């Protein structure tokens, strides 16, 4: 049973058996998968990657002077893995980005698309560029992040009617959901080879996330 350690709060990159990134999980979940034999640890050593099952990983000797994170059980201290590979799963996560309140905030980077100021999520609203009473739809291209003040100022008016303009034209994003989660949670150096370097550093979560 994992009890504590400097690595317990860290996230772990999850690869499918084809060495493709599919998820980021917590340390407890990672150790559960490794211990049950559903996954193995991937360790970057001298420019290449080695694979360990639980017994080999738990029994390996490490130079703890290198500042490596660890987790502790009742009887041992184990190096915290940064990457695991699933032994049977070979699929990829869905690439469709859901239209949710949080994802709109993330697309617009918590920035009001009218005044250009940044806010915390609880200080923001969503605004239909073309008001619903005029036939405006609830779609990626018609909803933007708005502060309370701008939302009240625009009200149910069109852009022309309100005399307001947008920072940029709203579009449906083409994010890869996995890559954004990985980047937002913090990329270890050992992850970089598996991630798309052109991805935006924005987390993609649904409202329940």
N, C-alpha and C positions, 0 to 999 in steps of 0.2 A: 504493500500500500504506500503510495506517494504521500509524504507528509509535508515537506517544505523544501526550500532551496531557492537560489537566485534565478533559476530558470523556469519556475512554476508559472509565472505570469506571461511567459513568452509564447509566441505563436509558431506553428510548425507548418512548413510547406508540404503539401500532399501531392504526390505524383501518381498517375495511374501506371499500370504495369508496362506501358509503352514509353514511360519517362516523360509524359506530358503533364503539366500542372493542372490540377482540377479543383483544388480547395486549399484553404488555410484553416487549421484547427488549433485548439488549445493543447497545452502540454499534457494534461490528464488524458484527453482523448487519444493523443498520439501514443502515449505509453500503453493505454488499453489495447489499441490495435496491434502494437508491437508484441505485447505480452501474449495475446491470443494467437499470434502467428498470422494475423491478417495483413500485416505490413512489416517492412524491414526498414532499418535506419540507413540513410544514405549519408556518407561522410566524405567531405572533400579533403583530400590529403595529397599534398605535393602536386597540385594541378589536375588530379584525376579523382574519380569518385569510387568509393568502396561501399559494399553493402553488408550490413550486419543483422543477424537475428537477435532476439532479446538476450540470450545467454552470452553471446560473443560481445555484444555491446555493453552489457552490465559487467562483464569480466575484464573488459579492456582497461589497460593502464594509461592514464593521461597525465600530461604535465599541467597540474592545476595552477601553476604559476603563470599560465598564459591568460588568465582571467576568464576562462571558460565558465559558462553558467552550468549549474548542476541542480539536481533534485535529490532528495534524500528519502530513503525508506527506513524501516526499523533497523535493518542490518547493513545497509550499504549506501554509498553516495555514487550517483550515476550522472554521467555527463548528459546535459540536456540536448537532444537532437534538434537540428535545424530543418532537416528534410526527411520525410519518410516516403516509401514507395509501396503502393498497394499491390498485393501479390496476384490478384485475379481481376480487379476492375480495369476495364480498358476503354471506357467511354469518356466523353468530354462533357462539361456542364453546358447547359443551354446558354446561347449567346444573346437571347432576347432581353432587352432591358425593360422592366415593367414601368408603366407610368404611375408613379406614386409621388406623394407630397415630398418625401425626402429626396427622391431622385431628381425632382425638379430643383430643389435647393442645391443639390450636388452639381447638377449640370451648370447652374448659374453661379456656383461657388458662393452661395449665401450672400449674393450681391443683388441689391434691388436693381432691376433692369430699367428703372426710370431715373433714379437720382444717382446711381452708381456707388452708393455707400454699402459697406458690408455690415452684416448683423449676425447675431446668434439666431439659431433656428426658431426659438420661441418668440422672437421679435419680428418674424417674417410672416407674410401671407402669400397666397397665390392669387394671381389676377388673370382673368380672361381678357386677352388683348381685344378681341371682338366680343363685346358683352353677350352673354347667353340670351338676353331678351331680344337681341338682334340676329340671333341664329348662330352665335359663336359656339364652337364645339370644344369639348374637353379633350384636347389632343396635345401632343408635344409641341405642335407648331402654333398653338393658340394660348398656351399657359406660360406665364413667366413668374419668377420670384419678385415679390414686391414688399417694400416696407409698409408699415401701417399708414404712415403719413401719405405716401404716394397712392396707396390703395384707396384711401378716403378721398383724396383729391380727384382721382380719375373717376371713381364711382362707376356708374353704368354708362359712361360716355365712351365714344371711340377715341382713337389717338388724335384725330383731327379736332374732334369736339372738345377734347380736354386740353389741347395745345401741348401735349406731352409726346415724347419720343422714346424709342427703345435703344438701349446700348447696342444690341445686336439682334438680328432676326432669329427667333427661336426655332430650333431644329430638333429632330429626333436624334439622339446620340448614337454613335456606332461603337460603344464601348464593349470590350470583352469583360463580362462581369467578374470572372476570376481575377484577371490581372489588376483590376481596380482595387479589389479587396486586398490583394497582396501588397500593392504599393501603399495603400493608406495605412495598413497595420505596421508597416516598417519592413524594409527589405534587408535581409542579411546578405552579406557579400556572396555567400554560397548559393543564394537563390537566383542571382542575376542571369546566369546562363539559361535558366528555364523560363524567363519572363520576357515579354515583348518590350523592348526599350522605348518604343514609340507610344506606349500606352499613356493616357493621362493619369496623373496621380490623384485619382478621385475614387472614393469608395462607393460601390454600388450595393445598396441595401433596400429591401422593401420596408414598409412601415412597421413590420413586426420584427425587423432585424435588430 
